[in-house]
Amino acid sequence: MTESALVQWADYDAALFDLDGVLTPTAEVHMRAWAALFNGYFAEHGVTPAYTDADYFAYVDGKPRYDGVRSLLASRGVTIPEGDPTDPPTAETVCGLGNRKNVELEHELERDGVRPYPGSVALLDHLATVPIGLAVVSSSANAPKVLAAAGLADRFPVVVDGAVARAQQLPGKPSADTFVYAAKELGTDASRSIVIEDAVSGVRAGAAGGFALVIGVDRGAGRQVLTDAGADVVVADLAELVPGGAA
């Protein structure tokens, strides 16, 4: 049985997509930006062990930016002042480092642009024929910019990004609150909604929120890791979820 056979899209009211790593390969851009930030910071302050891609998946992936900074530093026993979101990127604070990471991300986007995954576009094309509401739920405050650059902005009537989460005082993933809020904005609730995530923290959010179905997209976290985090279905590419698509 193919994975597409396991998902009867018309049985649900809403599909809630993470952005980076699910719709667009910007997870790779985020990884490079985080690596640039922490490689520089660790070298400057003599922090060991060195930053690796495994740290991205363990401490950063899917979380709000400042939570990622705080979590990664804590893994090295490093504590710095929290600061304020208005801190400049040069500030030696959690918020300052988070803002420095955002500068790195913008440089990456300006240089390389962004193209959506073909399999993700194929699934969105199919869902356009199904009576189901679509939303993007992303921890990144750059989500609208990335969606526009990828040509996907008109696909999603609801976008719950980092800025919306702050304005609504919603805790970030692995809390389920942002997904619950998106479902509500689409006129439904968790029991009628699908969460589609590549990050362990996002999968955990979907599982914790009691969503009808949690789909994990394995872009590097690992199929078993996503399953253990609560994914009901795990695919390597969203094309597998298109009826008649890849097996």
Secondary structure as GFF3:
##gff-version 3
##sequence-region A 1 247
A	DSSP	three_ten_helix	3	6	.	.	.	ID=ss1
A	DSSP	three_ten_helix	9	11	.	.	.	ID=ss2
A	DSSP	beta_strand	14	17	.	.	.	ID=ss3
A	DSSP	alpha_helix	26	45	.	.	.	ID=ss4
A	DSSP	alpha_helix	53	55	.	.	.	ID=ss5
A	DSSP	pi_helix	56	60	.	.	.	ID=ss6
A	DSSP	alpha_helix	65	75	.	.	.	ID=ss7
A	DSSP	alpha_helix	94	112	.	.	.	ID=ss8
A	DSSP	alpha_helix	118	127	.	.	.	ID=ss9
A	DSSP	beta_strand	133	137	.	.	.	ID=ss10
A	DSSP	alpha_helix	143	150	.	.	.	ID=ss11
A	DSSP	three_ten_helix	153	155	.	.	.	ID=ss12
A	DSSP	beta_strand	158	160	.	.	.	ID=ss13
A	DSSP	alpha_helix	162	167	.	.	.	ID=ss14
A	DSSP	alpha_helix	177	185	.	.	.	ID=ss15
A	DSSP	three_ten_helix	190	192	.	.	.	ID=ss16
A	DSSP	beta_strand	193	197	.	.	.	ID=ss17
A	DSSP	alpha_helix	200	208	.	.	.	ID=ss18
A	DSSP	beta_strand	213	217	.	.	.	ID=ss19
A	DSSP	alpha_helix	223	229	.	.	.	ID=ss20
A	DSSP	beta_strand	233	235	.	.	.	ID=ss21
A	DSSP	three_ten_helix	238	241	.	.	.	ID=ss22
###
